[in-house]
Amino acid sequence: AGYERISYKRWDPSCRRFIRESRESFLAQEATMPTMFYIHGNTLKHKPAVEACWKVYQKLRCCPGKKRLVCWSWPAQVAFKRPLIRPRKLIEKNLKIKFVYAEYQGYYLAKLVNEMTLSQRVRLAGHSYGGTTAAAALHYLGGGCLRGWTLAGGAPVERANLRGAMISGAYDYDSLIPGCRYGQAFVAAEKIYVTRNIRDKTLDSWPKISDRGRRALGVIGCNANLLGQYRHKLCQHTL
């Protein structure tokens, strides 16, 4: 039901505003150019999320050729504001529930991508909790199960032209390893790009949020030695 409530808007340069369009119209454009989904991180409301996406757009303009940037806006704003909870506990409570939100967004995103032909390259790129959404989506597309859900049409096969990018990924560093939480992501994707930064102060406290006390992917990255036959699909950048 949530998937059917997703709205689609397209930037119209002639009137300089977003105009509504149908899902069918959105999908029809996919075959004409490469598409990159940008999934923003935690705490952003819709307006600042779109502003962040415009910054990504400005960076992409230096790349030649026609392309499409899709801003995936999701409810990342603060969920709990009760003043009786201690500030640290309140922050942790918000982070934990937002992690749940991000994974469910992955189901919606996977369902949409599953309707695409992938005749042109499609990249799922997420920052922070957006990386969680991207990883979950790839996992579902690869036939994985998460939170009791599987995707109709998901299968453990590589999908040509499908790639992922995890920028400062806010989830356990070993989640992408086959057999782990998002273990089918590398099965479905052609390539996955990961950034890591040991000086990331925000993600340094991730073990307090992790149910397993693990460090974050965005801090220490993915261990290529544990990827087995999918090792060649990892592209990792140390910041």
N, C-alpha and C positions, 0 to 999 in steps of 0.2 A: 504493500500500500504506500509506503514511503517513497519508493522508486517512482510510482506514478505521479507523485506530487512535485517531482523535480521540475523546475522551470528553466527555460533556455532563453538567453538573450544574446543578440549579436550587435557589435558596435557598428553604427552607421556613420561613416565619415562625412556624409553630405549634411546631416543634421547634428552631428557631433553628440550623439547620445546612444544608449543601448535601446534596442527595440526587441520586442518579444518575437520568438520564432518557435516552430514546432520541433519535436524530436526528429521527425522525418526530415525536415529541412536541415537540421544540424548534422544528421548522419549522412545526408546526401553530399555535403561539402567535403567529407572525409576522403573521398576517392580522388580529389583534385589536387591535394597538397599534403605534406607531412603535418602531423598534429602533435603538439605537446600539451599535456595537461599539467598545469601548475597547481599543486595543492598546498595551501598555506598552513602555517603552524598554529600553535595554541594562542588563545586570548583575543584574537582578532574578530571584530564584527565585520559585517559585509562591506561597508564602505572602505575601511582601512585595508581589508583583504584585496579589494579591487585596486587600490592605490599601490599595494605591494606588487600586484601582478603587472601594473603599468611599468614598474621599474625593471621587471624581467623583460618586458616587451622592448624597452629601450636597449637592453643588452643584445637582444636577438636581432635587432635591426642591422647589426654589422654583418650578419650571416647572409650570403647571397641566396637568391631564389625565393619563390613564393612559399609561405608557411602559415600555419594557424596556431595561435596560442589560446588555450582554454583555461580560464580561471575557475577552479573548482572551489566554490564558496560553501563552507559548512559551518554549523553552529559551534564555533570555538570560543565564544565569549564566556566570561565567568559565570558558572552555574550556581555556586553557593556563595552567599554573602552574609551569612548569619554572624552577627557581632559577638555572640556568646562563645564561639569557637576560637581558640587561640590562633593567632595569625599563621603560625607554622602548620598547624593541623588543618586549617582552612585551605591553605595552599596545596597541601598534599591531597586533601579530599577532592579538590578541583582537578588536580593533575590525574588522579586515578580515574575519575568519571570521564574525563576528556579522552583518555586512552581508549576507553570503551567506545565512545562516540567515533573516534578516528577509525577503529576497526570496522564498525558498521558502515561507515562511509566507504570503506574498501569494498564492501559487498555491492553497494550501489554503483560504484565506479566500474567494478568488474562486470556487472550486468550490462552497463552501457557499452563498454568496450567489446563485450561479447556480440553485440549487434553490429559492430563495425566490420568492414571487409578486410581491413589491414592490408589493402593493396598499396598504401603508402605507409611510411614509418609512423608509428604511434609511440610516444614516450610518456610514461607516467612519472612525473618528477615531483617530489614532495620535500618540503622543508620541515624539520622537527617532527611534530605529530602528523604533518602531511606525508612524511616518509613512511609513517606507520600505515597510513591509508594506501599509499602506493604498494607497499610490501604485501598488505592484506589482499589487495586487488589481484596482484600477480599470483598469490597463493591460491585464491579462489579459481582463477582462470586455469591454473595448472592442475585442477581437480582436487585441491585441498579442502579440508573441513576446518572451520573455525567458529567457535561459540555455538556449535551444534548445527551450523548452516553449511550447505554445499551449494555451488552454483550449477544450475541446469545448463549444460553445455560445457562446463569445465572438464578438462581432460589432461592427463599427464603427458602432454606432447608440447614440443617447442612451437611457438607461433611466430612465423616469419614476420619481421618488421615491428615486433613488439619489444620495447626496451623499458628499463626502469632507471630512476636516478634517486638516490637517497642522500639528501643534503642535511647533515647534522641529524641523522636519524634518531628519533627518541623512542627506542625500544632496545631490548636486550641484544647484546652484540652477537650472540650465537643463534638468533632467531631465524636467520636465512639458511642455516645449515640444513641439508636434507634430513628429514625426520623430526625437525624442530618446528616451532610455532608457525613460521612462514616457509617451511621447507620445500614447498612446491613452486616457490617464486622463480628459482633458477631453472626449474624444469620448463616453465612457460615462456620465460624471457629469452630473447636473443643475446642480450647483454644487460648487465646491471652495473651502474656507476655508483660508487660509494665514497663519501668524504669522511675523514676522521681528523680530529683535532684534540690532542691531549690537554690543551689549555682552555678548552671550552668550559667555563665556570658554571654555565647554566646546566649542562648535562652532567657535570661532575657529581651532582647529587642524585642522579638517576637511581642508584642502588636503593635509595629510600622509597622509591615509587615502584620499583620492580618487585613482583611477587616472589622472585627467586634471588633477589639481592645481587643481580648481575649489573655490570657496567654497561653503558649505552654504546650502541653501534657508532654513533657520531663522535665518540671519544677514542675508542680503540680499533674501530673498523671490523671487517669480517676476516676471519682466518681462512685464507685461500687453501691451506693444506687440508682442511676438513670438507672441502666442496667436492672432492673426488672428481668424477668425470665432468663436472660443471665448472671446474677451476678456471678454464679459459674464458668463461663468460664474465668474470669479475674484472672490473676496471676500478682501481682504488687510488684516491688522491689524498695525500697527507697535507694538511694545511699548516 
